[in-house]
Amino acid sequence: MRIQSEHGAFVIAERTVSPGTRVSIDLPLPRLYTHAPVTMPVVVHHGRQAGPRLLVSAAVHGDELNGIEIIRRILQRGSLTRLRGTLVMVPFVNAYGVLSHSRYLPDRRDLNRSFPGSESGSLAARVAHVFMKEVVSLCSHGIDLHTAARHRSNLPQIRADLEEPETKRLAQAFGVPVLLNARVRDGSLRGCAADNGLPMLLYEAGEALRFDEFAIHAGVKGIINVMLALGMLPKRKQRQREEPAPFIARGSRWVRAPESGIVRRVLDLGKHVNVGDTIAIIASPLGENEIEVRSEVEGVIIGRSTIPLVHAGEALAHIATFEEGDEIDESLEVFRREFTRTFEEEGG
């Protein structure tokens, strides 16, 4: 964990940011083939007092847009005037993908499998290298914002290395009902950050190319909760409210379509299912050969398909399994009630 011992200027990409100031920086990336410039925008809010350096990044996959709006809303909060430490916000890491509404870069590579990158490698490797060198290496903690892939949606959840104590503490502080102890994938930002001693949370919620207010609001609140847990914001006095206790999933399993056809229904996100419960119903376009797809495990649906067309083998639902059983239902209900109440109070 790297935390400033003496509070002075914050230097990033040869720019000096004085305590108590906020600056926007455009990191140069390889140009488009039209020779039009492309940059990675970075906003640095450098507090007046020493503290952690928290990175919040979004759109590593260019079609995952909720994080862009989450960052915009965080940057509008007046409480940042009392910030301890440094908040580094990158609303879209993969600018190329955002421009083309694509998960990938123009070279068809997945940026989240290209870290730490290299200065002279593929386009994806070069973008990863710039991000690691100029941004990630300066930070002490991180939150990477994601959504499900196209035509899927995810329940708000945190994926992280929950065996690491600081990461687990911040994952629990984030305040979503489901935590997944997710393995690190080769070439991922989270894995590369861990190799550099930077605890990082991966927030998953909503779907690609859509703003999901539930996912956005939960993400904003979660980041503020992490900043409070890190001591970056002053603790606020609040009236007592129900707080959902997070549950750590002991595993997860995808339910896949046994046959191709038209999906008439898939159970909603957050739905608790038992072994044998019907997850979805698939039929031919003419309504023949109707098949009920049943769950083989007990758990909670944390991801689902949003398109009613399916080929055999395609994913229909992602089920997380828990030791606690039915208690997760109560936690999810409290989470929804709290979201609805605070959203209405804030004029949403």
C-alpha positions in Angstrom: 0.0 0.0 0.0 1.5 3.3 -1.1 0.3 6.4 0.9 1.9 9.8 0.8 4.0 10.3 3.9 4.5 14.0 3.3 1.8 16.0 1.6 3.1 18.1 -1.3 2.3 18.4 -5.0 1.0 15.5 -7.0 3.0 15.0 -10.2 1.3 13.2 -13.1 2.3 13.1 -16.8 4.8 15.9 -16.1 2.0 18.1 -14.6 2.2 19.3 -11.1 -1.0 19.4 -9.1 -0.9 21.6 -5.9 -2.7 20.6 -2.8 -6.3 21.8 -2.7 -6.6 21.9 -6.5 -8.3 19.9 -9.3 -6.9 19.6 -12.9 -7.9 17.8 -16.0 -5.2 16.1 -18.1 -5.3 14.5 -21.5 -2.8 11.7 -21.9 -1.8 11.2 -25.6 -2.6 7.9 -27.2 -1.8 6.6 -30.7 -3.7 8.7 -33.3 -6.5 7.4 -35.5 -5.6 6.4 -39.0 -7.2 9.7 -40.1 -4.4 11.3 -38.1 -7.0 12.7 -35.6 -5.6 12.8 -32.1 -6.9 10.5 -29.3 -6.4 11.1 -25.6 -7.2 9.4 -22.3 -8.9 12.0 -20.0 -7.7 12.0 -16.4 -9.2 14.2 -13.6 -7.0 14.7 -10.5 -8.5 16.1 -7.3 -5.6 16.6 -4.9 -6.7 17.2 -1.3 -5.2 19.7 1.1 -4.2 17.0 3.5 -2.2 13.7 3.0 -4.0 10.5 2.5 -4.5 7.5 0.1 -4.4 7.9 -3.7 -7.5 6.3 -5.0 -7.9 5.5 -8.7 -11.4 5.1 -10.1 -11.5 4.0 -13.8 -14.2 3.2 -16.2 -14.7 2.0 -19.8 -11.7 -0.3 -20.0 -14.3 -2.1 -22.2 -15.5 0.8 -24.4 -19.2 -0.2 -24.5 -19.5 -0.3 -20.6 -20.9 3.2 -20.0 -22.3 3.2 -16.4 -18.9 4.0 -15.0 -18.6 7.2 -17.1 -21.7 8.5 -15.4 -20.7 7.3 -12.0 -17.4 9.3 -12.3 -19.2 12.4 -13.5 -21.5 12.3 -10.5 -18.7 11.7 -8.0 -16.8 14.8 -9.4 -19.9 16.9 -8.8 -20.0 16.3 -5.1 -19.2 19.2 -2.8 -17.7 16.9 -0.2 -14.5 16.7 -2.4 -13.5 20.1 -1.1 -12.7 18.3 2.2 -10.8 15.5 0.5 -7.8 13.9 2.2 -5.3 12.4 -0.2 -5.8 12.2 -4.0 -8.7 11.1 -6.2 -7.7 10.1 -9.7 -10.6 9.6 -12.1 -10.4 8.1 -15.6 -13.9 8.1 -17.2 -12.8 6.1 -20.2 -9.6 4.2 -20.4 -10.5 2.7 -23.8 -11.3 5.9 -25.7 -11.3 4.0 -29.1 -13.9 1.6 -27.9 -16.1 4.4 -26.6 -15.9 6.1 -30.0 -17.0 3.0 -31.8 -19.4 1.6 -29.2 -17.2 -1.4 -29.0 -15.9 -3.6 -26.1 -12.6 -3.9 -27.9 -10.0 -1.8 -29.5 -9.7 -1.3 -33.3 -7.2 -4.2 -33.3 -9.9 -6.4 -31.9 -7.9 -7.0 -28.7 -9.4 -6.9 -25.2 -7.7 -4.2 -23.2 -8.5 -6.0 -20.0 -6.3 -8.9 -21.2 -3.4 -6.7 -22.3 -1.9 -5.4 -19.1 0.8 -4.4 -18.2 1.3 -3.7 -21.9 4.4 -2.4 -23.7 5.6 0.8 -25.3 6.2 -0.9 -28.7 3.5 -3.7 -28.8 0.0 -3.8 -30.2 -2.4 -0.9 -30.0 -4.0 -2.5 -26.9 -0.5 -3.1 -25.3 0.4 0.6 -25.9 -2.8 1.9 -24.3 -2.3 -0.4 -21.3 1.3 0.7 -21.0 0.3 4.4 -20.9 -2.4 3.8 -18.3 -0.1 1.7 -16.1 2.9 4.0 -16.3 1.1 7.4 -16.1 -1.8 6.6 -13.8 -1.9 3.2 -12.0 1.7 3.4 -10.8 0.9 6.6 -8.9 -2.0 5.2 -6.9 -2.4 3.3 -3.6 -5.9 1.8 -4.1 -8.3 1.3 -7.1 -11.9 0.7 -8.2 -12.5 -0.4 -11.7 -16.0 0.1 -13.0 -17.6 -2.5 -15.4 -21.0 -3.7 -16.7 -22.0 -7.0 -18.1 -21.3 -7.8 -21.8 -23.7 -6.8 -24.5 -27.2 -8.4 -24.2 -26.5 -9.2 -20.6 -27.1 -7.5 -17.3 -25.5 -7.9 -13.9 -26.8 -7.3 -10.4 -24.5 -4.8 -8.5 -21.6 -6.8 -7.2 -18.0 -6.6 -6.3 -15.4 -9.0 -7.6 -12.0 -9.0 -5.9 -9.3 -11.0 -4.2 -11.1 -11.5 -0.8 -8.1 -13.4 0.6 -6.2 -10.1 0.8 -7.3 -8.3 4.0 -7.3 -4.7 2.8 -9.1 -5.6 -0.4 -11.8 -7.6 1.6 -12.2 -4.7 4.0 -12.9 -2.2 1.2 -15.1 -4.7 -0.7 -17.3 -5.0 2.4 -17.3 -1.3 2.9 -18.5 -0.7 -0.7 -22.0 -1.7 0.3 -23.4 -4.1 -2.3 -25.1 -7.3 -1.2 -22.9 -9.8 -3.2 -19.2 -10.2 -3.1 -17.4 -12.7 -5.4 -14.0 -14.0 -4.5 -13.0 -13.9 -8.2 -9.8 -15.4 -9.6 -7.5 -13.0 -11.4 -7.3 -13.4 -15.1 -4.1 -13.1 -17.0 -3.5 -9.7 -18.5 -6.3 -8.0 -16.5 -6.0 -4.6 -14.9 -6.9 -6.1 -11.5 -4.2 -8.7 -11.7 -1.6 -6.3 -12.8 -2.5 -3.9 -10.0 -2.2 -6.7 -7.5 1.2 -7.5 -8.8 2.1 -3.9 -8.0 0.7 -4.0 -4.5 -2.4 -2.0 -5.3 -5.7 -3.4 -3.8 -8.3 -3.1 -6.5 -12.1 -3.7 -6.5 -14.0 -4.5 -9.7 -17.6 -3.2 -9.6 -20.0 -5.0 -12.0 -23.5 -3.7 -12.5 -26.0 -3.1 -15.4 -25.5 -3.8 -19.1 -23.4 -2.5 -22.0 -24.4 0.6 -23.9 -27.1 1.5 -21.4 -27.4 3.8 -18.4 -28.9 1.8 -15.5 -29.9 4.2 -12.7 -29.9 1.4 -10.1 -26.4 0.4 -11.0 -25.2 4.0 -11.3 -26.6 5.1 -7.9 -25.2 2.0 -6.2 -21.8 2.7 -7.7 -21.7 6.3 -6.6 -22.7 5.3 -3.1 -20.2 2.5 -3.0 -17.3 4.7 -4.0 -18.2 7.2 -1.4 -18.3 4.4 1.2 -14.8 3.2 0.2 -13.5 6.8 0.5 -15.0 7.0 3.9 -13.4 3.7 4.9 -10.0 5.0 3.7 -10.4 8.2 5.7 -10.5 10.3 2.5 -13.7 12.0 3.5 -14.9 13.2 6.9 -17.4 10.9 8.6 -20.9 12.3 8.3 -23.7 12.2 10.9 -26.7 10.3 9.7 -29.8 9.0 11.2 -29.8 5.2 11.7 -30.7 3.2 8.6 -30.8 -0.4 7.7 -27.5 -1.4 6.1 -27.5 -4.6 4.0 -24.7 -7.0 5.1 -22.7 -8.2 2.1 -22.5 -12.0 1.5 -19.5 -13.7 0.0 -20.4 -16.1 -2.7 -18.7 -19.5 -2.3 -19.0 -20.1 -6.1 -21.0 -19.3 -9.2 -22.3 -21.2 -12.2 -23.6 -20.3 -15.6 -26.9 -21.8 -16.8 -26.7 -22.4 -20.5 -29.4 -23.1 -23.1 -29.7 -26.8 -23.9 -31.3 -26.0 -27.3 -31.6 -23.1 -29.7 -34.8 -21.1 -29.8 -36.8 -18.2 -28.5 -36.5 -17.4 -24.7 -39.9 -16.6 -23.3 -38.6 -15.6 -19.9 -35.5 -15.5 -17.7 -35.8 -14.9 -14.0 -34.9 -11.4 -12.8 -31.6 -10.3 -11.2 -31.5 -10.9 -7.5 -34.0 -13.8 -7.6 -33.3 -16.6 -5.2 -33.6 -20.0 -6.8 -33.7 -23.5 -5.4 -32.6 -26.7 -7.1 -35.2 -27.6 -9.8 -36.7 -24.1 -10.1 -37.4 -23.0 -13.7 -34.9 -20.4 -14.8 -36.1 -19.9 -18.4 -38.4 -21.4 -21.0 -37.2 -21.9 -24.6 -39.3 -22.8 -27.6 -39.0 -22.9 -31.3 -40.3 -19.8 -33.2 -43.6 -21.6 -33.9 -44.0 -22.5 -30.2 -43.1 -26.2 -30.6 -40.7 -28.3 -28.4 -41.0 -26.0 -25.4 -38.2 -26.7 -22.9 -38.0 -25.6 -19.2 -34.5 -24.8 -18.1 -34.1 -25.6 -14.5 -31.5 -24.7 -11.9 -29.1 -27.4 -10.7 -28.0 -25.3 -7.7 -29.5 -23.1 -5.0 -28.4 -19.5 -5.1 -29.1 -16.0 -6.4 -29.2 -14.8 -10.0 -26.4 -12.2 -10.4 -26.4 -12.0 -14.2 -28.8 -12.7 -16.9 -29.3 -12.6 -20.7 -31.5 -9.7 -21.9 -32.1 -10.9 -25.5 -34.8 -13.4 -26.3 -32.8 -15.2 -29.0 -30.5 -18.0 -28.0 -28.3 -20.7 -29.5 -27.6 -24.0 -27.8 -24.8 -23.5 -25.3 -25.3 -19.7 -24.8 -25.5 -18.3 -21.3 -28.9 -17.6 -19.9 -28.2 -16.8 -16.2 -25.3 -16.6 -13.8 -26.1 -18.0 -10.3 -24.0 -17.2 -7.2 -24.1 -19.8 -4.4 -23.9 -19.0 -0.7 -23.5 -20.8 2.6 -26.1 -18.6 4.2 -29.0 -19.7 2.2 -32.2 -17.8 2.5 -30.6 -14.9 4.5 -29.3 -13.4 1.2 -32.9 -12.7 0.2 -33.4 -10.3 3.2 -30.1 -8.6 2.4 -31.1 -8.0 -1.2 -34.5 -6.6 -0.1 -32.9 -4.2 2.3 -30.5 -3.1 -0.4 -33.4 -2.3 -2.8 -35.4 -0.5 -0.1 -32.3 1.6 0.8 -31.6 2.4 -2.8 -35.2 3.5 -3.5 -35.4 5.7 -0.4 -32.1 7.5 -0.9 -32.7 7.9 -4.7 -36.1 9.5 -4.0 -34.6 11.8 -1.3 -31.9 13.0 -3.7 -34.5 13.9 -6.3 -33.9 10.9 -8.7 
